[in-house]
């Protein structure tokens, strides 16, 4: 955890940076704001400075390849990056003084909001995709596109093989795929499955085949934070078509925050994530085709926490609001089923039932 590491004093860090990180230039304290890894921007000036210094050290090993036009773009106070239906993304310059100097605001039509504090480099990555255009017109008309659309859809559905998707390198995903995909709320440019040829033949074929590629892909997420990032990154086309998800119900950002608040606590309920639970479920509810969900929970939670505390936990309440999923399976982190346990069975039945069934008592 962050505070278990040995850090220099605030004065020592500021001396190396050559400036002070003034909290007044950071986002409003009343608004949640996060770094790309979805760790919350701290209120403490010291821990903000530590994060700034970590980025400073990383920068010393990187060359600045920004062009003059890119530098000029970053001087704008507000850039409306892109929109898709009711989903919008905007980039705001907060200051020129620090490395973390822009905020990215993601607003989805469902009411979801995610505020991110990013560096110049990360802001440029977001803009790099936002400046692309989804022109799906082709210079010529291949024979496939002369067929009726319903026939082409049947071909895509038959031809696209099932596949799996998971994050191999979290840092790489955050700095490359996630931050770039934010600039495209439609999800057209998200790098879903590079080995699926139909997604790289032409723009029109990619647009038509993407929904089927999402439907035939099993998404495995080792962390709730990663699911939030994924469902923002895949855009509307991804959320509209994802059908199968495997999710470990834990959060690195949440665990670190709770450790920072009370490193000596042994309360088992602290193992249940809270920080991004509402965002996670809010995004999953936008996956209208989701019919298969495999949840991984810590087995000890089934024995160390009382049933009443488990059911009353804010994160579990959010899970219970996700209804009507055709197939829910609950396993421990060792992939062993725990569906037979009373709490797991209760949770599964809640999520598989519809709201109408709950109201009628059936």
C-alpha positions as CSV (number, residue, x, y, z in Angstrom):
1,X,0.0,0.0,0.0
2,X,1.1,3.6,-0.6
3,X,1.9,4.6,3.0
4,X,3.9,1.5,3.7
5,X,6.6,2.8,1.3
6,X,9.3,5.1,2.5
7,X,8.8,8.6,1.0
8,X,10.9,11.7,1.5
9,X,9.5,14.7,3.3
10,X,7.3,17.2,1.5
11,X,10.1,19.8,1.5
12,X,12.6,17.3,0.0
13,X,10.1,16.4,-2.8
14,X,9.3,20.1,-3.6
15,X,13.1,20.9,-3.8
16,X,13.5,18.2,-6.4
17,X,10.4,19.3,-8.3
18,X,11.3,22.9,-8.2
19,X,7.8,24.0,-7.3
20,X,5.0,23.4,-4.8
21,X,1.8,21.5,-5.6
22,X,-0.9,24.0,-4.4
23,X,-4.2,22.2,-3.7
24,X,-6.1,25.3,-5.0
25,X,-5.2,24.4,-8.6
26,X,-6.6,20.9,-8.3
27,X,-10.2,19.9,-8.9
28,X,-13.0,21.0,-6.6
29,X,-13.0,19.0,-3.3
30,X,-16.7,18.5,-3.7
31,X,-16.3,16.6,-6.9
32,X,-14.8,13.1,-7.1
33,X,-11.7,13.0,-9.3
34,X,-9.4,10.1,-10.1
35,X,-6.2,9.3,-11.8
36,X,-6.2,6.9,-14.8
37,X,-5.8,3.9,-12.5
38,X,-9.0,5.1,-10.8
39,X,-7.2,5.9,-7.5
40,X,-8.9,8.9,-6.0
41,X,-7.0,12.2,-6.1
42,X,-6.2,12.7,-2.4
43,X,-7.0,15.8,-0.4
44,X,-3.6,15.8,1.2
45,X,-1.1,18.1,-0.5
46,X,1.7,15.7,0.5
47,X,0.2,12.7,-1.3
48,X,-0.7,14.8,-4.3
49,X,2.9,15.9,-4.4
50,X,4.1,12.3,-4.1
51,X,2.0,11.4,-7.2
52,X,3.4,14.4,-9.0
53,X,6.9,13.4,-8.1
54,X,6.4,9.8,-9.3
55,X,5.3,11.2,-12.7
56,X,8.2,13.6,-12.7
57,X,10.6,10.7,-12.2
58,X,8.9,8.7,-15.0
59,X,9.2,11.7,-17.3
60,X,13.0,11.9,-16.8
61,X,13.3,8.6,-18.8
62,X,11.0,9.7,-21.6
63,X,11.5,12.1,-24.5
64,X,9.0,14.8,-25.2
65,X,7.7,14.3,-28.8
66,X,4.9,16.8,-28.8
67,X,4.5,18.9,-31.9
68,X,3.9,22.7,-32.0
69,X,0.2,22.2,-32.9
70,X,-0.3,19.7,-30.1
71,X,1.3,22.2,-27.6
72,X,-1.0,24.9,-28.9
73,X,-4.1,22.7,-28.5
74,X,-3.2,22.0,-24.9
75,X,-3.2,25.8,-24.2
76,X,-7.0,25.9,-24.7
77,X,-8.9,26.1,-21.5
78,X,-11.7,23.8,-22.7
79,X,-11.9,21.3,-25.5
80,X,-15.1,19.4,-26.3
81,X,-13.5,16.2,-27.5
82,X,-16.4,14.2,-28.8
83,X,-19.9,13.0,-28.4
84,X,-22.1,10.0,-29.3
85,X,-25.8,10.4,-28.8
86,X,-26.1,11.7,-25.2
87,X,-22.5,10.6,-24.3
88,X,-19.9,13.4,-24.2
89,X,-16.3,13.9,-23.3
90,X,-14.6,17.2,-22.5
91,X,-11.0,18.2,-21.7
92,X,-10.3,21.1,-19.4
93,X,-6.9,22.7,-18.7
94,X,-6.5,23.4,-15.0
95,X,-3.0,24.9,-14.8
96,X,0.3,25.1,-16.7
97,X,2.3,24.7,-13.5
98,X,2.1,21.0,-12.8
99,X,2.4,17.7,-14.6
100,X,-1.2,16.7,-13.8
101,X,-2.8,19.7,-15.4
102,X,-5.9,18.6,-17.2
103,X,-9.2,17.1,-16.3
104,X,-11.2,14.8,-18.5
105,X,-14.9,14.6,-17.8
106,X,-16.9,11.6,-19.2
107,X,-20.7,12.1,-19.1
108,X,-23.0,9.3,-20.3
109,X,-26.6,9.7,-21.1
110,X,-27.5,7.3,-18.3
111,X,-26.3,9.8,-15.7
112,X,-22.8,8.2,-15.3
113,X,-20.0,10.7,-14.7
114,X,-16.3,10.0,-14.3
115,X,-13.8,12.8,-13.7
116,X,-10.1,12.2,-14.4
117,X,-7.0,14.2,-13.6
118,X,-4.4,13.6,-16.3
119,X,-1.0,14.8,-17.6
120,X,-0.3,16.6,-20.8
121,X,0.9,13.3,-22.3
122,X,-2.3,11.5,-21.3
123,X,-4.5,14.4,-22.6
124,X,-2.8,14.2,-26.0
125,X,-3.4,10.5,-26.1
126,X,-7.1,11.2,-25.6
127,X,-7.1,13.9,-28.3
128,X,-5.2,11.6,-30.7
129,X,-8.3,9.4,-31.1
130,X,-10.9,12.2,-30.7
131,X,-9.5,13.9,-33.8
132,X,-10.1,10.8,-36.0
133,X,-13.2,10.5,-38.0
134,X,-15.4,7.5,-38.6
135,X,-16.0,7.9,-42.3
136,X,-17.3,4.5,-43.3
137,X,-17.7,5.3,-47.0
138,X,-15.4,3.3,-49.3
139,X,-13.8,4.2,-52.6
140,X,-15.3,1.0,-54.1
141,X,-18.2,-1.3,-53.2
142,X,-16.9,-4.8,-52.5
143,X,-19.4,-7.6,-53.4
144,X,-20.1,-8.3,-49.8
145,X,-21.7,-4.9,-49.3
146,X,-24.0,-5.4,-52.3
147,X,-25.8,-8.0,-50.2
148,X,-28.8,-6.9,-48.0
149,X,-27.7,-5.8,-44.5
150,X,-29.6,-8.6,-42.8
151,X,-27.7,-11.2,-44.9
152,X,-24.4,-9.5,-44.0
153,X,-25.3,-9.6,-40.3
154,X,-25.9,-13.4,-40.6
155,X,-22.5,-13.8,-42.2
156,X,-20.8,-11.9,-39.4
157,X,-22.7,-13.8,-36.8
158,X,-21.6,-17.1,-38.4
159,X,-18.1,-16.2,-39.3
160,X,-16.8,-14.5,-36.1
161,X,-15.4,-17.1,-33.7
162,X,-15.8,-16.9,-29.9
163,X,-12.9,-15.3,-28.1
164,X,-11.6,-14.1,-24.7
165,X,-10.5,-10.7,-23.6
166,X,-8.6,-9.6,-20.6
167,X,-6.0,-6.9,-19.6
168,X,-2.5,-8.3,-19.8
169,X,-0.7,-5.2,-18.5
170,X,-2.7,-2.8,-16.4
171,X,-0.3,0.1,-16.7
172,X,-0.1,-0.3,-20.4
173,X,-3.9,-0.5,-20.7
174,X,-4.3,2.7,-18.6
175,X,-1.7,4.8,-20.4
176,X,-2.5,3.6,-24.0
177,X,-5.9,1.9,-24.6
178,X,-8.0,3.4,-21.8
179,X,-6.9,7.1,-22.1
180,X,-7.1,7.0,-26.0
181,X,-10.4,5.3,-26.1
182,X,-11.9,7.9,-23.8
183,X,-11.7,10.2,-26.8
184,X,-14.1,8.1,-28.8
185,X,-17.5,7.7,-27.0
186,X,-18.8,5.6,-29.8
187,X,-16.2,2.8,-29.2
188,X,-15.4,2.5,-32.9
189,X,-11.6,2.6,-32.4
190,X,-11.3,0.5,-29.2
191,X,-8.8,-2.3,-30.0
192,X,-11.1,-5.2,-29.2
193,X,-9.5,-8.3,-30.9
194,X,-6.6,-7.7,-33.2
195,X,-6.7,-11.2,-34.7
196,X,-10.3,-10.8,-35.9
197,X,-9.7,-10.0,-39.6
198,X,-13.2,-8.7,-40.2
199,X,-12.4,-5.8,-37.9
200,X,-9.5,-4.5,-39.9
201,X,-10.6,-5.1,-43.6
202,X,-12.4,-1.7,-43.9
203,X,-14.1,0.9,-41.9
204,X,-17.6,-0.1,-43.0
205,X,-16.9,-3.8,-42.2
206,X,-15.6,-2.9,-38.8
207,X,-18.6,-0.8,-38.0
208,X,-21.0,-3.7,-39.1
209,X,-19.0,-6.5,-37.5
210,X,-18.1,-4.9,-34.1
211,X,-21.5,-5.7,-32.5
212,X,-21.1,-9.4,-33.3
213,X,-17.5,-9.4,-32.1
214,X,-18.6,-8.0,-28.7
215,X,-21.4,-10.6,-28.4
216,X,-19.0,-13.5,-29.0
217,X,-16.3,-12.3,-26.6
218,X,-16.0,-13.3,-23.0
219,X,-14.6,-10.4,-20.9
220,X,-12.5,-11.4,-17.8
221,X,-11.7,-8.6,-15.4
222,X,-9.5,-9.2,-12.3
223,X,-10.7,-6.0,-10.7
224,X,-13.7,-3.8,-10.5
225,X,-11.6,-0.7,-11.4
226,X,-10.7,-2.4,-14.7
227,X,-14.3,-3.2,-15.5
228,X,-15.2,0.5,-15.1
229,X,-12.4,1.5,-17.4
230,X,-13.3,-1.1,-19.9
231,X,-17.0,-0.2,-20.1
232,X,-16.0,3.5,-20.6
233,X,-13.4,2.6,-23.2
234,X,-15.6,0.3,-25.3
235,X,-18.1,3.1,-25.8
236,X,-21.7,2.7,-26.8
237,X,-21.2,-0.1,-29.3
238,X,-19.4,-2.2,-26.6
239,X,-21.9,-1.6,-23.8
240,X,-24.8,-2.2,-26.2
241,X,-23.5,-5.7,-27.2
242,X,-21.4,-7.2,-24.4
243,X,-23.1,-10.5,-23.3
244,X,-20.6,-12.3,-21.1
245,X,-18.5,-11.0,-18.2
246,X,-16.3,-12.6,-15.5
247,X,-15.5,-10.2,-12.7
248,X,-13.5,-10.3,-9.5
249,X,-15.5,-8.3,-6.9
250,X,-12.5,-6.4,-5.5
251,X,-10.9,-3.0,-6.1
252,X,-7.2,-1.9,-5.9
253,X,-8.2,1.7,-5.6
254,X,-10.7,0.9,-2.8
255,X,-8.3,-1.3,-0.9
256,X,-5.6,1.4,-1.0
257,X,-8.0,4.1,0.2
258,X,-9.3,2.0,3.1
259,X,-5.7,1.1,4.1
260,X,-4.8,4.8,4.0
261,X,-7.7,5.6,6.3
262,X,-7.1,2.8,8.8
263,X,-4.1,0.5,8.2
264,X,-4.8,-1.4,11.4
265,X,-8.4,-2.4,10.8
266,X,-9.3,-6.1,10.7
267,X,-13.0,-5.5,9.9
268,X,-13.9,-8.2,7.3
269,X,-16.5,-5.9,5.7
270,X,-13.6,-3.7,4.5
271,X,-12.7,-6.4,2.1
272,X,-15.9,-5.6,0.2
273,X,-15.3,-2.7,-2.3
274,X,-17.3,0.5,-2.1
275,X,-15.5,3.3,-3.9
276,X,-16.4,2.3,-7.5
277,X,-19.3,-0.2,-6.8
278,X,-22.0,2.3,-7.9
279,X,-20.1,3.2,-11.1
280,X,-19.5,-0.4,-11.9
281,X,-23.2,-1.4,-11.6
282,X,-24.3,1.7,-13.4
283,X,-22.2,0.8,-16.4
284,X,-23.2,-2.9,-16.2
285,X,-26.9,-1.9,-16.4
286,X,-26.1,-0.3,-19.7
287,X,-25.1,-3.7,-21.1
288,X,-28.6,-4.6,-22.1
289,X,-27.6,-7.9,-23.7
290,X,-25.6,-9.1,-20.7
291,X,-26.9,-12.6,-19.9
292,X,-23.9,-14.3,-18.3
293,X,-22.1,-13.0,-15.3
294,X,-19.5,-15.0,-13.2
295,X,-18.6,-13.2,-10.0
296,X,-15.5,-14.0,-7.9
297,X,-15.7,-13.2,-4.2
298,X,-13.4,-13.8,-1.3
299,X,-14.5,-17.1,0.3
300,X,-13.7,-15.9,3.8
301,X,-16.4,-13.2,3.4
302,X,-19.0,-16.0,3.5
303,X,-17.9,-17.0,7.0
304,X,-16.2,-13.9,8.6
305,X,-19.0,-11.4,8.0
306,X,-22.5,-11.7,9.4
307,X,-25.3,-12.2,6.9
308,X,-26.9,-8.9,7.9
309,X,-23.7,-6.9,7.5
310,X,-23.1,-8.6,4.1
311,X,-26.6,-7.8,2.8
312,X,-26.4,-4.2,4.2
313,X,-23.1,-3.4,2.6
314,X,-23.4,-0.6,0.0
315,X,-21.5,-2.6,-2.7
316,X,-23.7,-5.7,-2.2
317,X,-26.8,-3.5,-2.4
318,X,-25.5,-2.2,-5.7
319,X,-25.0,-5.8,-7.0
320,X,-28.5,-6.7,-5.9
321,X,-29.9,-3.9,-8.1
322,X,-28.5,-5.6,-11.2
323,X,-31.5,-7.8,-12.1
324,X,-32.7,-10.1,-14.8
325,X,-29.4,-11.7,-15.7
326,X,-30.1,-15.1,-17.2
327,X,-27.1,-16.9,-15.7
328,X,-25.1,-15.9,-12.6
329,X,-22.4,-18.0,-11.1
330,X,-20.4,-17.1,-8.0
331,X,-17.0,-18.5,-7.3
332,X,-14.1,-17.9,-4.9
333,X,-10.8,-16.4,-6.0
334,X,-9.6,-20.0,-6.6
335,X,-12.3,-20.4,-9.2
336,X,-14.2,-22.9,-6.9
337,X,-18.0,-22.5,-7.0
338,X,-19.6,-21.2,-3.8
339,X,-23.1,-21.1,-5.1
340,X,-24.2,-23.6,-2.4
341,X,-23.3,-21.1,0.4
342,X,-26.4,-19.3,1.8
343,X,-25.1,-15.8,1.1
344,X,-23.9,-16.7,-2.4
345,X,-27.2,-18.4,-3.2
346,X,-29.1,-15.4,-1.9
347,X,-27.1,-13.0,-4.1
348,X,-27.4,-15.1,-7.2
349,X,-31.1,-15.4,-6.8
350,X,-31.4,-11.7,-6.4
351,X,-29.5,-11.0,-9.6
352,X,-31.2,-13.6,-11.6
353,X,-34.7,-12.4,-10.6
354,X,-36.4,-9.6,-12.4
355,X,-37.7,-6.5,-10.7
356,X,-41.2,-7.6,-11.5
357,X,-40.7,-10.9,-9.7
358,X,-39.3,-9.1,-6.7
359,X,-42.3,-6.8,-6.5
360,X,-44.8,-9.6,-6.9
361,X,-43.0,-11.8,-4.4
362,X,-42.6,-14.7,-6.8
